[in-house]
Amino acid sequence: MIKVAVNGFGTIGKRVADAVSAQTDMEIIGVSKTRPSHEAMIAQKRGYPLYIADISKKESFEKAGMKVAGTVEEMVRAADIIVDATPGGVGAGNKAMYEKYGKMAIWQGGEEHEVAGYSFNSSCNFADARGRQFARVVSCNTTGLCRIIKLADTTFGVKKVRATMVRRGADPGDAKRGPVDAIVLNPVTIPSHHGPDVQTVLPDIDIVTTALVVPTTFMHMHIIQMDLKETGDREKFLKMIADHPRIGLVKGYTGIKSTAELKEYASDLGRPRSDLWESCVFEDSVSIVDGKELYLFQAIHQEADVVVENVDCIRAMTGGASTAEESVAMTNRALGFETI
């Protein structure tokens, strides 16, 4: 069993912990929190050993009825690999501790590529993770872009990509954030960070991205245009999407035209936390103009799509699976996950 520690039991960390605990070849040996909270309480109810960075806060946890297993450093020593799901910018500061104990570690997309020197996506560069001590799973938006761009590039060849990210303003539980009544250019300058981030995984792709933030919490929406090297075939591409284990196809007959309806659909499917681990391509939006211009809309669940990538990254780094196809199948099967 691969012994996994999750440093940071928040939006991503709690999902990764649950996904890891569902795997037949992995176990959670600990999770961390900085203060007593409802998420710390959930960790206790799940049976995950709870570790804290500042042992002087042990009493406050115990007063809240939460047993503290020890310090984060002790958790790191006991693990084979650490998934660092601390807030963006915080995780980089943990690198020295992972290096001190010679541990493998995975960071999230909120950290810079340079923290690990290697950025991971299951669909694109699984084999390159083997034998590495450090990796970074790219952000939710970059994950979604990498999946669909790689598929198009494999099918027809991609000359260039132009994409706009319509981003949610905050996660559903993140009450302190906004905007409440605005559309915010994020950033005003072009390109946004998403294009260069894609190139950390797919360095040969010519991509320019723009982004804006809107007052919603459910999901992101991508507006994507790709210039193809070969003449495209819409039906062939739709078949490739339908066969992809991490890209779902939102059928026109469902009547789903919004992120709100997609999340309701995930809830009706009985998905944990209404999570959509797949990229969600709207079938009716997939268009090929003049033979070589591919257009589509895809929705990305910002809380969920990187979760399965983390599980695959663990296997890739530890040698738990020899190919991406093997690991993706194992991860999906353990979660009972079939794309929409």
Number of C-alpha atoms within 10 A of each C-alpha: 11 19 16 27 30 33 28 23 24 18 18 23 23 22 20 24 27 18 21 28 19 17 18 12 14 18 20 23 22 27 31 30 22 17 15 18 13 9 15 25 17 13 22 17 10 12 12 22 18 25 28 25 18 13 13 8 14 21 13 12 20 12 10 12 12 19 17 18 17 18 16 25 15 14 24 26 17 17 20 18 24 27 28 26 26 24 15 14 11 13 21 18 10 15 19 10 14 19 13 9 12 14 18 23 29 25 29 28 20 19 21 18 20 12 17 19 12 18 29 30 27 26 20 17 17 22 17 14 24 18 12 15 17 22 25 27 28 29 22 25 25 23 28 27 24 25 20 21 22 17 20 20 17 10 17 17 20 24 16 18 20 17 23 20 23 21 26 22 23 21 18 13 9 11 8 8 12 18 15 11 9 11 14 17 15 17 13 11 10 12 17 20 16 23 25 18 23 27 16 18 22 19 11 12 21 17 23 18 20 22 21 17 20 20 17 19 19 23 24 21 21 23 17 20 20 23 23 21 16 15 16 22 15 15 11 11 19 15 11 14 22 18 13 17 18 26 23 23 21 23 14 12 8 10 9 15 13 13 20 13 14 22 19 13 17 16 15 10 12 11 16 12 12 17 19 28 26 26 28 25 26 19 19 14 15 18 19 20 12 9 15 19 19 24 17 19 19 25 27 28 27 26 20 22 22 28 26 22 26 26 24 32 31 27 26 25 23 18 14 18 20 13 15 20 15 13 23 21 14 19 23 20 13 15 18 11 16 13 19 21
